[in-house]
Amino acid sequence: MPQMPKRVKFRKVQRGRVRGVASRGNTVAFGEYGLQVLEGGWLSAEALEAGRVTVAQFMRGEGRLYIRVFPHKSITSIPAETRMGKGKGEPEYWAAVIKPGMILFEVGGLPEQSARDCLARVAYKMPFRCRFVKRQAS
Amino acid sequence: MAEALVLKSEVRNGLGGRDSARLRKNGRIPAVVYGHKETPANISVSKDDLTSILRQHARTLSVEVGGKNETVLIQEIQHDYLGSTVLHVDFRRVSADERVRTTVDIELKGIAPGVISGGVLDQPLHKIHIECPAMAIPESIRVKIDALVIGQVIHVKELDLPAGVTVLEDADAVVVQVKTAQALEVVAGAEGANEPEVITKKKEKATDEE
């Protein structure tokens, strides 16, 4: 089941704009290797879940997965063939707001080649261009 | 430990984003030298020279500032948002006999038998805070995991440290361990609320009264 917040202050939020680049959450912090996004936008909870399932099926309990983003934002939509007006639509799905440079997934406890293969499969499921990154030396 | 390398620099007069961007366009990296209660010096260094020094994992080096050599520690390196390009470097003045606080990487050596027998290697601590002589900062702290079986843990207090190095972390902090493999849940349960709880939702009684 896709992730969503347990408690929110408001059911619906304004759309907003994805401006600028990631100034935090843009380095590998927990695992050894990560998947860095090169474009900004919304990442639906379903897409995030698809990535998680892909990793789970690839790793089969070998390594560790870290998901660095969470779908905090509710996205509303108006049903088809509905006249305009009558207020804002109902929440359709939940999404994470993604800025270029953010790390979406991190893996640890895997050899580099396995991590590359694993995250390449995840990248295929993502709606953004992504790249494989390693932990930076201090 | 790397030898004290020499990095040539030029004093920069123009400050701010535009001048820095111009410098980067010309193959130079803006930097600053500060510390020891002396006036900070705004300098620029060659990108190629700096990249070469960083590739050698140098932590302390000698920077030529206005014809005078200063021993400095690389205090901070700013990267762009993708972490690929160096934008700015902070150099901190140090003296040869000074002890400094810094972070070094933890490098795992060997293959844990626990991993071969189906465990998962978990490394909560990738970097460690240490205090050591400025001229003897280790490149990394090596941890042998040749004998690590499932359920075994290596703590900070069990690390083999080079001479003169003091750890500033909690002694009982876990550096690396081998855990039992737990398959990630592939299909999560369908139960649970479809919508989150709204904490500002008005109570039904209040709406009835209206």
Interface residues (C-beta under 8 A of the other chain):
Chain A: M1 M4 P5 K6 R7 V8 K9 F10 R11 V21 A22 S23 N26 T27 Q36 L38 E49 R52 V53 V55 A56 Q57 M59 R60 G61 E62 G63 R64 L65 P91 P100 G101 G108 G109 V133 R135 Q136 A137 S138
Chain B: H57 H79 Y81 L82 G83 T103 V104 D105 V115 V120 L121 D122 Q123 H126 K127 A181 Q182 A183 L184 E185 V186 V187 A188 G189 A190 G192 E195 P196 E197 V198 I199 T200
